[in-house]
Amino acid sequence: MTRFIDVKGKIVDLKPTLERIASGRKFPHRNDGAVFKNREGLLPRKPYGYYKEYVAETPGVQGAGPQRIVTGNSGEVFYTPDHYKTFIEIR
């Protein structure tokens, strides 16, 4: 499943973002592909560097917007529609 509801109640298709991540292409934002530190503690605790964050484009928002994809070294993928306040496990 790649369609989710964002914070404004709109359907978001994450497939293009997931394909971009898989292909190694970067979104033009300094944190795209950076280490996600899990400061919020909402994801399972893992060693530093385990998680990476990627920008999921937010239609109608200039720049990065609030949506992110966070990946783990073991293949986990999480979506956050609200800049790390909540997470939805995709796989």
C-alpha positions in Angstrom: 0.0 0.0 0.0 1.4 3.4 -1.0 -1.6 5.7 -0.5 -2.1 7.4 2.8 -3.9 10.4 4.3 -1.8 13.5 5.1 -2.5 16.0 7.9 -4.9 18.0 5.7 -7.0 14.9 4.9 -5.7 14.6 1.4 -4.7 11.3 -0.2 -0.9 11.0 -0.7 0.7 8.5 -3.1 4.1 7.7 -1.7 5.0 5.4 -4.7 7.1 8.1 -6.5 9.0 8.8 -3.3 9.6 5.2 -2.5 10.8 4.6 -6.1 13.1 7.6 -5.9 14.6 6.3 -2.6 15.1 2.8 -4.2 16.8 4.3 -7.2 19.2 6.4 -5.1 18.0 9.7 -6.5 17.9 12.6 -4.0 15.3 15.2 -3.3 16.9 18.7 -3.2 16.9 19.1 0.5 19.8 18.8 2.9 18.3 16.1 5.1 17.2 13.8 2.3 19.1 10.6 2.9 20.5 11.8 6.2 20.6 9.8 9.5 17.3 9.9 11.4 18.2 10.1 15.1 14.7 9.0 16.4 14.9 11.7 19.1 11.1 11.4 19.6 11.6 7.7 20.5 8.5 6.7 18.5 10.4 4.1 16.5 12.1 1.0 17.9 15.4 1.9 19.5 18.3 1.1 17.3 22.0 2.2 17.1 22.9 5.6 15.7 22.9 5.5 11.9 20.3 2.7 11.6 17.5 4.9 10.3 17.6 7.3 7.4 15.1 10.0 6.5 13.8 11.1 3.2 11.5 14.0 2.1 8.1 13.0 0.7 7.0 15.9 -1.4 3.9 17.7 -0.1 1.8 19.0 -2.9 1.1 22.7 -2.6 4.0 23.3 -0.2 7.2 24.9 -1.3 10.3 23.2 0.0 10.4 20.0 2.1 7.0 20.2 3.9 6.1 17.9 6.8 6.0 14.5 5.2 8.9 12.1 5.5 9.8 8.5 4.9 12.1 6.8 7.4 13.9 3.6 6.5 15.7 1.1 8.7 18.7 -1.0 7.8 16.7 -4.2 8.0 14.2 -3.0 5.4 11.6 -1.3 7.6 9.8 1.7 6.1 7.8 4.3 8.0 5.7 7.2 6.8 5.2 10.3 8.9 2.7 12.8 7.6 3.3 15.4 10.3 7.1 15.8 10.7 7.8 13.0 13.2 4.8 13.4 15.5 3.3 10.1 14.3 4.5 7.2 12.2 2.8 4.6 10.0 4.7 1.4 9.3 4.6 0.7 5.6 6.7 -2.4 5.7 
